Amino acid sequence: MSPLAATAAASSSVQKAEPKTSAYAWVVLFALYMATLSATLNLFKVPPIMGILIEKFHLTDGQAGFLMSVFSVMGFVLAIPAGYILKRFGIKMTGLIAVGSLVIGSSLGALAATSLSQLFFGRFIEGIGMGLIMVTSPFAISVWFPFHNRALPMGLWASSVGIGNVVTLLVAPSMAVSHEWQSVWWATAGFSALAFVLFAAMFRMPKQVEMSAEPAPAPATQEKPPSLLMGMANRSLWMIAISFGCYNLVVMAMCSWLPRFLLKFSGYVSYFDKGVLLHAGFVTALIMAASIFSGPGGGRLADWLGRKKIMILIPYILMTLTFFFPFTATGMMIPIWMLVFGIVGGPLAPVLLAAVPEVSESPSLIGIGMSVAAVGQNIGMFIGPALFGSILDKLGN
């Protein structure tokens, strides 16, 4: 056989050996999507009706910001233990605990009436669900989808964050005005209950023939049993966590306070009588609406390029340039800025999460890697809204 023919045969052999994605993996992805969507709906239900809640409970801007931030407390508290919870109870039971917490927390909040402490406690319980599902889902995706085809499903799954934000921004204000603010909490509790049933019915672990073979770890890694310290000693994982935290700090602050800013200073309203482009929720929703498409697109591009690092650096550079405009843009530049911000920042979350299995030293350390990423993710979510609210209090705006 000639060298050329041998090379072609070897290439063909490699292509044939490349693991395929099981058809049922997409069913599992749907179950994970619904579970995560229930978490993001609960997370983002506060900003669209923040003005109503401030008036109802006589909140300062700092307290209103903390009402968003308290949701993320259990996120970073549970981030590392989530790996042990996954190991102890398995992916399915952990997912059910997560979605069950969302049902309970949202129901407690709906029953709060005038009790601010109960409203905060309900948000705290909801945060347990978010903290667990944001570790469970990426790990489940890494189990079901082969290494070479993981960024796309990760991007599709990550779009649930955008959908949750868009839906609440468009629907929650009308619900709160027509049926009191508690109707929003009951709606998210009901959706979470539906997600619980779907997850229980659809999710299962892959059979042996459905599992993809990951690249074998280096011999030195094989000799060491996987441990928490091994996983947390990985510098690349902490760089991913810091990157994720910075991204979430900015995005959560923006999404929490932009609707109120537009209503107070830019002549926007919380209803559609003046058209969609003067609806504060609709215009703010353009950020996450754009990321719904740019997230999977960036994930697909990262798969195609085979280089996730470049698909992290470029969006960060472009997103940094957009920071000159959020509070100075006027007229049509406001919705245009929202779209641009969502497009350039959208790929970051899915590509960062898809990079975790790549930098983990062995498949057994992927769960710990996801937990490290979740630490940064939730710390950013916690700091952003509360910090911005406190700044507003100090400035008296």
C-alpha positions as CSV (number, residue, x, y, z in Angstrom):
1,M,0.0,0.0,0.0
2,S,1.3,3.4,-0.9
3,P,1.9,6.0,1.8
4,L,-0.9,8.2,0.4
5,A,-3.3,5.3,0.5
6,A,-2.2,4.3,4.0
7,T,-2.8,7.9,5.2
8,A,-6.2,8.0,3.6
9,A,-7.1,4.6,5.2
10,A,-5.9,5.8,8.6
11,S,-8.0,9.0,8.2
12,S,-11.0,7.0,7.2
13,S,-10.5,4.7,10.2
14,V,-10.3,7.7,12.6
15,Q,-13.5,9.1,11.1
16,K,-15.3,5.8,11.5
17,A,-14.1,5.5,15.1
18,E,-15.5,9.0,15.9
19,P,-18.4,8.3,18.3
20,K,-21.9,9.2,17.2
21,T,-24.5,11.1,19.3
22,S,-27.3,8.8,20.5
23,A,-30.8,9.9,19.3
24,Y,-32.0,9.7,22.9
25,A,-29.4,12.3,23.9
26,W,-31.6,15.0,22.4
27,V,-34.6,13.8,24.5
28,V,-32.4,14.1,27.6
29,L,-31.3,17.6,26.4
30,F,-35.0,18.6,26.2
31,A,-35.6,17.4,29.8
32,L,-32.5,19.3,31.0
33,Y,-33.6,22.3,29.1
34,M,-37.0,22.4,30.7
35,A,-35.5,21.9,34.2
36,T,-33.0,24.7,33.6
37,L,-35.7,27.0,32.0
38,S,-37.7,26.6,35.2
39,A,-34.7,27.9,37.2
40,T,-34.1,30.9,34.9
41,L,-37.8,31.9,34.9
42,N,-37.6,32.0,38.7
43,L,-34.3,33.9,38.6
44,F,-35.5,36.6,36.2
45,K,-39.0,37.2,37.5
46,V,-37.9,40.0,39.8
47,P,-36.4,42.7,37.4
48,P,-39.6,43.2,35.3
49,I,-41.7,44.0,38.4
50,M,-38.9,45.4,40.6
51,G,-40.7,48.8,40.8
52,I,-43.9,47.1,42.0
53,L,-42.0,45.1,44.6
54,I,-40.1,48.2,45.8
55,E,-43.4,50.0,46.3
56,K,-45.2,47.0,47.8
57,F,-42.5,46.1,50.4
58,H,-41.0,49.6,50.7
59,L,-37.6,48.4,49.6
60,T,-34.4,50.5,49.1
61,D,-32.5,49.9,45.8
62,G,-29.9,47.9,47.8
63,Q,-32.6,45.6,49.2
64,A,-34.2,45.2,45.8
65,G,-30.8,44.3,44.3
66,F,-30.3,41.8,47.1
67,L,-33.6,40.2,46.3
68,M,-32.0,39.2,43.0
69,S,-28.6,38.3,44.6
70,V,-30.0,36.1,47.4
71,F,-31.1,33.7,44.7
72,S,-27.4,33.0,44.0
73,V,-26.2,32.5,47.6
74,M,-26.9,28.7,47.6
75,G,-25.5,28.6,44.1
76,F,-21.9,29.2,45.2
77,V,-22.4,27.5,48.6
78,L,-23.5,24.3,46.8
79,A,-21.2,24.5,43.8
80,I,-18.4,22.3,45.2
81,P,-20.6,20.0,47.3
82,A,-22.8,19.6,44.2
83,G,-20.1,17.2,43.0
84,Y,-20.5,15.0,46.0
85,I,-24.3,15.3,45.8
86,L,-24.1,14.1,42.2
87,K,-21.9,11.2,43.2
88,R,-24.1,10.3,46.2
89,F,-27.6,10.6,44.6
90,G,-26.8,10.5,40.9
91,I,-27.8,12.9,38.1
92,K,-31.5,12.1,38.0
93,M,-32.2,12.4,41.8
94,T,-30.0,15.6,42.0
95,G,-32.0,17.1,39.1
96,L,-35.3,16.2,40.8
97,I,-34.1,17.8,44.1
98,A,-33.2,20.9,42.1
99,V,-36.5,21.4,40.4
100,G,-38.4,20.4,43.5
101,S,-36.6,23.2,45.3
102,L,-37.8,25.6,42.7
103,V,-41.5,24.5,43.2
104,I,-41.2,24.9,46.9
105,G,-39.4,28.2,46.9
106,S,-41.6,29.9,44.4
107,S,-44.7,28.7,46.3
108,L,-43.4,30.1,49.6
109,G,-42.8,33.4,47.9
110,A,-46.3,33.5,46.4
111,L,-47.7,33.0,49.9
112,A,-45.5,35.7,51.3
113,A,-48.2,38.4,50.9
114,T,-46.7,41.3,52.9
115,S,-43.9,39.2,54.6
116,L,-40.6,40.4,53.2
117,S,-38.6,37.8,55.2
118,Q,-40.7,35.0,53.7
119,L,-40.2,36.4,50.2
120,F,-36.4,36.5,50.7
121,F,-36.5,32.9,52.2
122,G,-38.5,31.7,49.1
123,R,-35.8,33.2,46.8
124,F,-33.2,31.5,48.9
125,I,-34.8,28.1,48.5
126,E,-35.2,28.7,44.7
127,G,-31.5,29.3,44.6
128,I,-30.9,25.8,45.8
129,G,-32.5,24.6,42.6
130,M,-30.5,26.9,40.4
131,G,-27.3,26.0,42.1
132,L,-27.8,22.3,41.6
133,I,-29.3,22.3,38.1
134,M,-26.5,24.5,36.7
135,V,-23.9,21.9,37.8
136,T,-26.1,18.8,37.0
137,S,-27.1,19.8,33.4
138,P,-23.7,20.5,31.9
139,F,-22.4,17.3,33.5
140,A,-25.3,15.3,32.1
141,I,-24.6,16.8,28.7
142,S,-21.0,15.7,28.9
143,V,-22.2,12.2,29.7
144,W,-24.6,12.0,26.8
145,F,-22.8,13.9,24.1
146,P,-19.4,12.9,22.6
147,F,-16.4,15.1,23.1
148,H,-16.3,16.4,19.5
149,N,-20.0,17.4,19.4
150,R,-20.6,19.0,22.8
151,A,-20.4,22.7,22.3
152,L,-23.6,22.8,20.2
153,P,-25.9,21.1,22.7
154,M,-24.2,23.1,25.5
155,G,-25.1,26.2,23.5
156,L,-28.7,25.1,22.9
157,W,-29.1,24.3,26.6
158,A,-27.6,27.7,27.6
159,S,-30.2,29.4,25.5
160,S,-32.7,28.6,28.3
161,V,-31.2,31.5,30.2
162,G,-32.1,33.9,27.5
163,I,-35.6,32.4,27.0
164,G,-36.2,32.7,30.7
165,N,-35.2,36.3,30.8
166,V,-37.2,37.2,27.6
167,V,-40.4,35.5,28.8
168,T,-40.4,37.1,32.2
169,L,-39.6,40.6,30.8
170,L,-42.5,40.4,28.3
171,V,-45.1,38.6,30.5
172,A,-44.4,39.4,34.1
173,P,-45.3,43.1,34.1
174,S,-48.8,42.5,32.6
175,M,-49.4,39.6,35.0
176,A,-48.4,41.7,38.0
177,V,-50.6,44.6,37.0
178,S,-53.7,42.5,36.2
179,H,-53.4,39.8,38.9
180,E,-51.0,41.1,41.6
181,W,-47.3,40.3,41.8
182,Q,-48.0,36.9,43.4
183,S,-49.4,35.6,40.1
184,V,-45.9,35.7,38.7
185,W,-44.6,33.5,41.5
186,W,-47.5,31.0,41.1
187,A,-46.8,30.8,37.4
188,T,-43.2,29.9,37.9
189,A,-44.1,27.4,40.6
190,G,-46.5,25.8,38.1
191,F,-43.9,25.7,35.3
192,S,-41.4,24.2,37.7
193,A,-43.9,21.5,38.6
194,L,-44.3,20.6,34.9
195,A,-40.5,20.5,34.5
196,F,-40.3,18.2,37.5
197,V,-42.7,15.7,35.8
198,L,-40.9,15.9,32.5
199,F,-37.5,15.4,34.0
200,A,-38.7,12.4,36.1
201,A,-40.3,10.8,33.0
202,M,-37.6,11.5,30.4
203,F,-34.2,11.5,32.0
204,R,-32.1,8.4,32.3
205,M,-28.5,7.6,32.2
206,P,-27.1,6.3,28.8
207,K,-26.7,2.6,28.2
208,Q,-23.3,1.2,27.5
209,V,-23.8,1.3,23.7
210,E,-24.9,5.0,23.9
211,M,-21.9,6.2,25.9
212,S,-19.1,8.0,24.0
213,A,-15.5,7.0,24.6
214,E,-13.5,10.0,25.9
215,P,-9.8,10.3,25.1
216,A,-7.7,8.3,27.6
217,P,-6.0,10.4,30.3
218,A,-2.2,10.6,30.4
219,P,-0.5,7.7,32.3
220,A,0.6,10.0,35.2
221,T,-3.1,11.0,35.6
222,Q,-4.2,7.3,35.5
223,E,-1.9,6.5,38.4
224,K,-3.6,9.1,40.7
225,P,-7.1,8.4,42.0
226,P,-9.4,11.4,41.2
227,S,-9.9,13.7,44.2
228,L,-11.4,17.1,45.0
229,L,-7.9,18.6,45.5
230,M,-6.7,17.2,42.1
231,G,-9.7,18.9,40.4
232,M,-9.4,22.2,42.2
233,A,-5.6,22.4,41.6
234,N,-6.3,22.8,37.9
235,R,-5.5,26.4,37.0
236,S,-7.4,26.4,33.8
237,L,-10.6,25.5,35.6
238,W,-10.2,28.6,37.9
239,M,-9.6,30.8,34.8
240,I,-12.9,29.5,33.4
241,A,-14.6,30.2,36.8
242,I,-13.2,33.8,36.9
243,S,-14.2,34.4,33.3
244,F,-17.7,33.1,34.0
245,G,-18.0,35.2,37.2
246,C,-17.0,38.4,35.4
247,Y,-19.5,37.8,32.6
248,N,-22.4,37.0,35.0
249,L,-21.6,40.0,37.2
250,V,-22.1,42.4,34.3
251,V,-25.0,40.6,32.6
252,M,-27.0,40.1,35.9
253,A,-26.5,43.8,36.9
254,M,-27.6,44.9,33.4
255,C,-30.7,42.7,33.2
256,S,-31.7,43.5,36.8
257,W,-31.5,47.3,36.6
258,L,-31.9,48.3,32.9
259,P,-35.7,48.0,32.9
260,R,-36.0,50.3,35.9
261,F,-33.4,52.7,34.3
262,L,-35.4,52.9,31.1
263,L,-38.7,53.5,32.9
264,K,-37.2,56.2,35.1
265,F,-34.9,58.1,32.8
266,S,-35.6,57.2,29.2
267,G,-39.3,57.6,28.8
268,Y,-40.1,53.9,28.5
269,V,-43.2,52.3,29.8
270,S,-44.1,48.8,31.2
271,Y,-47.0,48.2,28.7
272,F,-47.3,48.0,24.9
273,D,-49.6,50.9,24.3
274,K,-46.7,53.0,22.9
275,G,-45.3,50.2,20.8
276,V,-42.8,47.4,21.4
277,L,-39.7,49.7,21.1
278,L,-40.9,51.8,24.0
279,H,-41.6,48.8,26.2
280,A,-38.8,48.6,28.8
281,G,-39.1,44.8,29.2
282,F,-39.1,44.1,25.5
283,V,-36.1,46.3,24.8
284,T,-34.1,44.8,27.7
285,A,-35.1,41.3,26.5
286,L,-33.2,42.0,23.3
287,I,-30.0,41.2,25.2
288,M,-31.0,37.7,26.0
289,A,-33.0,37.2,22.8
290,A,-29.9,37.8,20.8
291,S,-27.9,35.4,22.9
292,I,-30.4,32.7,22.3
293,F,-29.0,32.5,18.7
294,S,-25.5,33.7,19.2
295,G,-24.9,31.2,22.1
296,P,-25.5,28.0,20.0
297,G,-23.9,29.7,17.0
298,G,-20.8,30.4,19.0
299,G,-20.8,26.9,20.3
300,R,-21.1,25.5,16.8
301,L,-18.2,27.7,15.6
302,A,-16.1,26.6,18.5
303,D,-16.7,22.9,17.6
304,W,-15.8,23.7,14.0
305,L,-12.6,25.6,14.8
306,G,-11.6,23.1,17.5
307,R,-10.4,26.1,19.6
308,K,-12.6,27.3,22.4
309,K,-10.1,29.8,23.8
310,I,-10.4,32.1,20.8
311,M,-14.2,31.9,21.1
312,I,-13.9,33.2,24.6
313,L,-11.3,35.9,24.0
314,I,-13.0,37.6,21.0
315,P,-16.5,38.0,22.6
316,Y,-14.8,39.4,25.8
317,I,-12.9,42.0,23.7
318,L,-16.1,43.0,21.8
319,M,-18.3,43.0,24.9
320,T,-15.8,45.3,26.6
321,L,-16.1,47.8,23.8
322,T,-19.9,48.0,24.2
323,F,-19.6,49.2,27.8
324,F,-19.1,52.8,26.6
325,F,-22.7,53.0,25.6
326,P,-25.4,51.4,27.9
327,F,-26.3,54.6,29.8
328,T,-25.4,57.2,27.1
329,A,-27.3,55.7,24.2
330,T,-30.5,57.5,23.1
331,G,-33.4,56.8,20.7
332,M,-32.9,53.8,18.4
333,M,-29.4,53.3,19.6
334,I,-30.8,51.8,22.8
335,P,-32.3,48.7,21.3
336,I,-29.4,48.5,18.8
337,W,-27.0,48.4,21.8
338,M,-29.1,45.7,23.5
339,L,-28.9,43.5,20.4
340,V,-25.1,44.1,19.9
341,F,-24.4,43.3,23.6
342,G,-26.4,40.1,23.4
343,I,-24.8,39.0,20.1
344,V,-21.2,39.5,21.2
345,G,-21.6,38.1,24.7
346,G,-23.9,35.2,23.9
347,P,-21.2,32.6,23.1
348,L,-19.4,33.1,26.4
349,A,-21.4,30.9,28.7
350,P,-21.8,27.8,26.5
351,V,-18.2,27.9,25.3
352,L,-16.9,28.3,28.8
353,L,-18.9,25.4,30.0
354,A,-18.0,23.3,27.0
355,A,-14.3,24.0,27.7
356,V,-14.5,22.4,31.2
357,P,-14.3,18.8,30.0
358,E,-11.4,19.8,27.7
359,V,-9.3,21.1,30.5
360,S,-10.2,18.5,33.0
361,E,-7.3,16.0,33.5
362,S,-9.6,13.0,33.3
363,P,-13.3,12.3,32.7
364,S,-13.8,11.5,36.4
365,L,-12.8,15.1,37.2
366,I,-15.4,16.8,34.9
367,G,-18.0,17.0,37.7
368,I,-15.5,18.8,40.0
369,G,-14.6,21.1,37.0
370,M,-18.3,22.0,36.5
371,S,-18.5,22.8,40.2
372,V,-15.5,25.1,40.1
373,A,-17.1,26.9,37.1
374,A,-20.4,27.2,39.0
375,V,-18.5,28.9,41.9
376,G,-17.5,31.7,39.6
377,Q,-20.8,31.8,37.9
378,N,-22.8,32.2,41.1
379,I,-20.5,34.6,42.8
380,G,-20.8,36.9,39.7
381,M,-24.6,36.5,39.8
382,F,-24.6,37.4,43.5
383,I,-22.3,40.4,43.3
384,G,-23.7,42.1,40.2
385,P,-27.3,43.1,41.2
386,A,-26.6,43.8,44.9
387,L,-23.5,45.9,44.2
388,F,-25.3,48.0,41.6
389,G,-28.3,48.5,43.9
390,S,-25.9,49.6,46.7
391,I,-24.2,52.0,44.4
392,L,-27.6,53.5,43.5
393,D,-28.4,53.9,47.2
394,K,-25.1,55.7,47.8
395,L,-25.7,58.0,44.8
396,G,-29.3,58.7,45.8
397,N,-30.6,57.7,42.3
